[in-house]
Amino acid sequence: MTASTNVTPRIARFVEANFDDAALVLDALRDWKISYEDELPGERLTAAVVLFADGSLEGVDEAFALAETDWRDLLVAAGVAHADYEDVLRRRLGE
């Protein structure tokens, strides 16, 4: 993992444990950038993708599309939109 990647170790562990084609999902996440943003998505948005997708490649595509419309909608749909999102990420992804 390079410093510029938006895939943290706990996201990688979650993907490997929950997606049949983990390598494909991880590659897609590493390449993902919201077209109207200047920077790579941070851990919260990247985690939102995998939490929303719930182990499904189609879900990853849907999450990417939702973020292209409005990334805040993705946060809401994944359950990480509120101030307690760090607790949610710890519960769902681990430390």
Contacts in CASP RR format, 6 or more apart in sequence:
PFRMAT RR
TARGET T0000
AUTHOR 0000-0000-0000
METHOD contacts of the structure
MODEL  1
MTASTNVTPRIARFVEANFDDAALVLDALRDWKISYEDELPGERLTAAVV
LFADGSLEGVDEAFALAETDWRDLLVAAGVAHADYEDVLRRRLGE
1 7 0 8 1.000
1 8 0 8 1.000
1 9 0 8 1.000
1 12 0 8 1.000
4 40 0 8 1.000
5 30 0 8 1.000
5 40 0 8 1.000
6 29 0 8 1.000
6 30 0 8 1.000
6 32 0 8 1.000
6 40 0 8 1.000
6 41 0 8 1.000
6 42 0 8 1.000
6 43 0 8 1.000
6 45 0 8 1.000
6 46 0 8 1.000
7 15 0 8 1.000
7 26 0 8 1.000
7 29 0 8 1.000
7 30 0 8 1.000
7 46 0 8 1.000
8 43 0 8 1.000
8 46 0 8 1.000
10 89 0 8 1.000
10 93 0 8 1.000
10 94 0 8 1.000
10 95 0 8 1.000
11 29 0 8 1.000
11 43 0 8 1.000
11 46 0 8 1.000
11 47 0 8 1.000
11 50 0 8 1.000
11 93 0 8 1.000
12 26 0 8 1.000
13 93 0 8 1.000
13 94 0 8 1.000
14 47 0 8 1.000
14 50 0 8 1.000
14 92 0 8 1.000
14 93 0 8 1.000
14 94 0 8 1.000
15 22 0 8 1.000
15 25 0 8 1.000
15 26 0 8 1.000
15 29 0 8 1.000
15 50 0 8 1.000
16 22 0 8 1.000
16 26 0 8 1.000
18 50 0 8 1.000
18 54 0 8 1.000
18 55 0 8 1.000
19 25 0 8 1.000
19 50 0 8 1.000
19 53 0 8 1.000
19 55 0 8 1.000
19 57 0 8 1.000
20 55 0 8 1.000
21 57 0 8 1.000
24 57 0 8 1.000
25 50 0 8 1.000
25 53 0 8 1.000
25 57 0 8 1.000
25 60 0 8 1.000
28 60 0 8 1.000
28 64 0 8 1.000
29 46 0 8 1.000
29 49 0 8 1.000
29 50 0 8 1.000
29 60 0 8 1.000
32 40 0 8 1.000
32 41 0 8 1.000
32 46 0 8 1.000
32 49 0 8 1.000
32 64 0 8 1.000
33 40 0 8 1.000
33 41 0 8 1.000
34 41 0 8 1.000
34 45 0 8 1.000
34 67 0 8 1.000
34 68 0 8 1.000
34 71 0 8 1.000
35 68 0 8 1.000
36 68 0 8 1.000
37 71 0 8 1.000
41 67 0 8 1.000
41 71 0 8 1.000
43 89 0 8 1.000
44 75 0 8 1.000
44 80 0 8 1.000
44 85 0 8 1.000
44 89 0 8 1.000
45 67 0 8 1.000
45 71 0 8 1.000
45 74 0 8 1.000
45 75 0 8 1.000
47 78 0 8 1.000
47 80 0 8 1.000
47 89 0 8 1.000
47 92 0 8 1.000
47 93 0 8 1.000
48 63 0 8 1.000
48 67 0 8 1.000
48 74 0 8 1.000
48 75 0 8 1.000
48 77 0 8 1.000
48 78 0 8 1.000
48 79 0 8 1.000
48 80 0 8 1.000
49 60 0 8 1.000
49 63 0 8 1.000
49 64 0 8 1.000
49 67 0 8 1.000
49 74 0 8 1.000
49 78 0 8 1.000
50 60 0 8 1.000
50 63 0 8 1.000
51 78 0 8 1.000
51 79 0 8 1.000
51 80 0 8 1.000
51 92 0 8 1.000
52 59 0 8 1.000
52 62 0 8 1.000
52 63 0 8 1.000
52 66 0 8 1.000
52 74 0 8 1.000
52 77 0 8 1.000
52 78 0 8 1.000
53 59 0 8 1.000
53 60 0 8 1.000
53 62 0 8 1.000
53 63 0 8 1.000
63 74 0 8 1.000
63 77 0 8 1.000
63 78 0 8 1.000
66 73 0 8 1.000
66 74 0 8 1.000
66 77 0 8 1.000
67 73 0 8 1.000
67 74 0 8 1.000
72 81 0 8 1.000
75 81 0 8 1.000
75 85 0 8 1.000
79 85 0 8 1.000
79 88 0 8 1.000
80 88 0 8 1.000
80 89 0 8 1.000
END
